[in-house]
């Protein structure tokens, strides 16, 4: 559920009928208000997993801890990264539409947010630094929790015998030093 103008009751009806996941919480959905909880209120109160773009621009970092506390193992970090990711500031496109990248912000000419340039390791760092989650809990939001949301946690998402050997090794600042996919080293830093 996401990119919708549904109200709280409509969103809750969707959850009751089988919606189990919400895309990038707070973005492109009806907002949370004390009189009109919207899709955000339904996502936070319903039995659904929620994606969070933890770049500190899409959602204020002051909410990371609250969201993590409410959603627990149903919080899934995502990047929503567009082709401007890893590129210098400047002008790019998204689906044929112009986008200007400046720092962590990607905006269309009218000011509409157009994706992000977030890297997943940065999202984990941002969540860990701006919540009371332990490192392993923040990491689970980018690994095991999304695997559970997809119903793939018996194959991926954690290091266990019989699971695919996909591992990212990082330093204390979450800088990637090695990436292993299917048991093969695909990237090794200096």
DRENKOLSE-383992 format. One record per atom (N, C-alpha, C): x, y, z; residue in three letters. Coordinates in steps of 0.05 Angstrom, whole numbers, plus 5000, padded with zeros to 4 digits. Layout:
XYZala/...
//
This chain:
501749775000unk/500050005000unk/501850245000unk/501350424982unk/502850664981unk/502050824956unk/503051064953unk/502251244931unk/499251244929unk/497951314951unk/495051304953unk/493951534969unk/491651624961unk/490151824976unk/488051704994unk/488251444999unk/486251315016unk/486151445044unk/483851435056unk/483651525084unk/484251295103unk/484251355129unk/484851145149unk/483050905146unk/480350955145unk/478550725143unk/478950555118unk/479450685096unk/479950545071unk/482450375073unk/484550505085unk/487050355088unk/486750125107unk/485350155129unk/484849935147unk/483249715134unk/481349795118unk/479749585103unk/481549435084unk/483449565072unk/485449435055unk/487049235071unk/487949315094unk/489549135112unk/487848895120unk/485348945127unk/483548725134unk/483148535111unk/483348635086unk/482848465062unk/485448345052unk/487748405065unk/490248265057unk/492648435051unk/492548695052unk/494948855049unk/496848795072unk/499348735066unk/501248655086unk/503748825087unk/503949025068unk/506449175066unk/505749465056unk/507249655067unk/506949935058unk/509550035046unk/509450175024unk/511850295012unk/512550555026unk/515050615026unk/516250855038unk/514451025055unk/514250935081unk/512451065101unk/512751365100unk/510451505101unk/510051795101unk/510151915073unk/511251785054unk/511651905028unk/509551805008unk/508251994994unk/506251944974unk/503951784986unk/503151855010unk/500751735023unk/499551945042unk/497051905049unk/495752095066unk/497052105094unk/497352345103unk/498952395127unk/497552315153unk/499052315174unk/498152255201unk/497252515215unk/494752515224unk/493752745239unk/492052625262unk/491752775283unk/490352665306unk/487352625300unk/486252755280unk/483352715273unk/483052555248unk/485152535233unk/484952395207unk/487652245204unk/487851995215unk/490451855216unk/491551775189unk/489851775168unk/490851705141unk/492151435138unk/493451405116unk/494851155110unk/497251115129unk/498451335137unk/500751315156unk/499751195182unk/497451295192unk/496351185217unk/495650895215unk/494450815192unk/493750535187unk/496350365186unk/498350465172unk/500850315170unk/502150275197unk/502150475214unk/503350455240unk/501750285259unk/499150285257unk/497450135275unk/496749855265unk/496949815239unk/496149555228unk/498349355228unk/497549105223unk/499548885223unk/500748865195unk/502349065188unk/503649085162unk/506549165166unk/508249075148unk/510949165148unk/511049435134unk/513049605142unk/513249875132unk/516049925122unk/516250035098unk/518850125088unk/519450405098unk/522050455104unk/522950715113unk/525350795097unk/525151035084unk/527451155070unk/528951315092unk/530951205104unk/532251335127unk/534551505119unk/534051695100unk/536151875091unk/536152135107unk/534352175125unk/534052415142unk/532752645126unk/532152605101unk/530752805085unk/527852725080unk/527352485071unk/524652385067unk/523052375093unk/524352295114unk/523052275141unk/525052395160unk/524152575178unk/525852695198unk/527052485216unk/529652505221unk/530952305237unk/529852285266unk/528552485275unk/527252485302unk/525052275304unk/524052185281unk/521851985282unk/522951695280unk/525451665273unk/526551395268unk/526051205293unk/526651305316unk/526451145340unk/523551065346unk/521751255342unk/518851205346unk/517850995327unk/518551025301unk/517650835281unk/518750565287unk/521350545294unk/522550285301unk/521250165325unk/520550325345unk/519250215369unk/516450105362unk/515050245345unk/512250165338unk/512349915320unk/514049915299unk/513949705279unk/515749465286unk/517649495303unk/519449275311unk/520549125287unk/519948865286unk/521148705264unk/519548725238unk/517748915237unk/516348975212unk/517349235199unk/519549335208unk/520849575196unk/522849485176unk/522649575151unk/524349505129unk/525649755118unk/528249765119unk/529749995107unk/529849955077unk/529450165062unk/529850165033unk/531250425025unk/532150435000unk/533550674991unk/531850854973unk/530150734957unk/528650884936unk/530651034918unk/533050924915unk/535151054900unk/534551064870unk/535051294858unk/534751324829unk/537451334816unk/537451364790unk/539951344774unk/542051554782unk/541251764796unk/543051974805unk/544751884829unk/544051644840unk/545551544863unk/548551504856unk/550251594873unk/553151564869unk/554251764849unk/552551944839unk/553452144819unk/553752414832unk/555252594819unk/555452864830unk/552853014829unk/552653234844unk/550353404843unk/549953494814unk/547453524806unk/546853614779unk/544053524770unk/543653534744unk/541053484732unk/540953204721unk/538853054727unk/538452774718unk/535552744709unk/534752504703unk/531952454697unk/530952214713unk/528352204716unk/526951984729unk/524451934712unk/524351714698unk/522051654681unk/521551864660unk/523751984650unk/523552184630unk/523052464641unk/522752494667unk/522252754678unk/524752864691unk/525253124689unk/527653244700unk/527753234731unk/530153174741unk/530553164770unk/533253304775unk/533253474796unk/535753604804unk/536653474831unk/539153384831unk/540353264855unk/542153474868unk/541753514894unk/543553684909unk/543853554937unk/546253454942unk/546653304967unk/544953054968unk/543353034989unk/541552804992unk/538752854980unk/538353094969unk/535753164958unk/535553124928unk/533452994919unk/532852964890unk/530053084886unk/529853294872unk/527353444869unk/526653494840unk/524053474833unk/523053554807unk/522853864807unk/522653984784unk/522554274783unk/520354404801unk/518154264805unk/516054374822unk/516454324852unk/518754204859unk/519454154887unk/518653874897unk/517353714881unk/516553444888unk/519053274892unk/519053124914unk/521252934919unk/521252714898unk/523552654886unk/523752454865unk/525752244872unk/525052064890unk/526951854897unk/529051964915unk/531251804918unk/533451874935unk/536051794922unk/538251854936unk/540851754928unk/542151604952unk/540451514970unk/541251374994unk/542451094987unk/544551025002unk/545650755000unk/544650605025unk/544250345022unk/543050195044unk/544750195069unk/547350185066unk/549150185090unk/548850455104unk/548350675090unk/547950935102unk/545250945117unk/543250805106unk/540650795119unk/540850645146unk/542450435146unk/542850285171unk/544250465191unk/546350605182unk/547750785200unk/545851005211unk/544351125193unk/542451335202unk/540451235222unk/539350995218unk/537450875236unk/538850825263unk/541150705262unk/542550635287unk/543250885303unk/544151095289unk/544951335303unk/542651505314unk/540251455303unk/537951625310unk/535651465322unk/536351245335unk/534351085350unk/535850945373unk/534350805388unk/535550645410unk/536050355402unk/535850305376unk/536350035367unk/539249955370unk/539749705377unk/542449595376unk/543249565347unk/545849545342unk/546849515315unk/545549285300unk/545349055314unk/544248815301unk/541348855294unk/539849015309unk/537049075304unk/536749255279unk/538549455278unk/538549635254unk/539249485229unk/541249305231unk/542049135208unk/539748965200unk/538248845219unk/535948675212unk/533848825196unk/533649085200unk/531749245185unk/532449265155unk/534949205148unk/535849205121unk/536348925110unk/535848715127unk/536448445118unk/534148255125unk/534048175150unk/532047975158unk/529148075156unk/528648315164unk/525948415164unk/524848435135unk/526348545116unk/525248535088unk/524948255077unk/526748075085unk/526547795076unk/523947675087unk/523247735112unk/520747635123unk/518347755108unk/518548015102unk/516348145088unk/515848015061unk/517947915049unk/517747795022unk/517147495024unk/517247385049unk/516847095052unk/519246935043unk/521647065044unk/524046925035unk/526046885058unk/525146915083unk/527046905105unk/528046615110unk/527046425096unk/528246155098unk/530546125079unk/530946325061unk/533146315041unk/535146525045unk/534246765053unk/536046995055unk/535347155080unk/536947365086unk/536347545108unk/537947515133unk/539147285137unk/540847235160unk/542947025153unk/544947005170unk/547046805165unk/546346555180unk/545546355165unk/544746095176unk/545445875156unk/545945635166unk/546545415149unk/544145365130unk/544745325105unk/542745275084unk/541745525070unk/542345765081unk/541546015068unk/543646105049unk/542846265029unk/544746375010unk/546746555025unk/549246515018unk/551446665031unk/551746945019unk/549947125026unk/550047405017unk/550747565042unk/553147685042unk/554147815066unk/555548075058unk/554948285074unk/556348535070unk/557948585096unk/560448645093unk/562148695117unk/562848995117unk/562449125140unk/562849405142unk/564449475167unk/565549715168unk/566949805191unk/565049935211unk/566050055232unk/564350175253unk/562750415243unk/563550525220unk/562050755208unk/560150665186unk/559950395183unk/558250275163unk/559250315134unk/561850365131unk/563150375105unk/563550085096unk/562750015072unk/562949745062unk/565849675056unk/566849455067unk/569549365061unk/569549105044unk/567348955044unk/567148715028unk/564248645023unk/563648544999unk/561048444993unk/561348154982unk/559847974993unk/559847694985unk/557047624976unk/556747524951unk/554147444941unk/554247154933unk/552446994944unk/552446704937unk/555046574944unk/556446674965unk/558946554974unk/561346654958unk/561046824938unk/563246934923unk/563747224929unk/566347294934unk/567047574939unk/566547734913unk/564847934915unk/564248104891unk/565548374893unk/566148454918unk/567548714922unk/569248684946unk/571648794944unk/573548804967unk/574949074966unk/574549234987unk/575749494989unk/578749474995unk/579949704998unk/582849725003unk/583549605029unk/
//
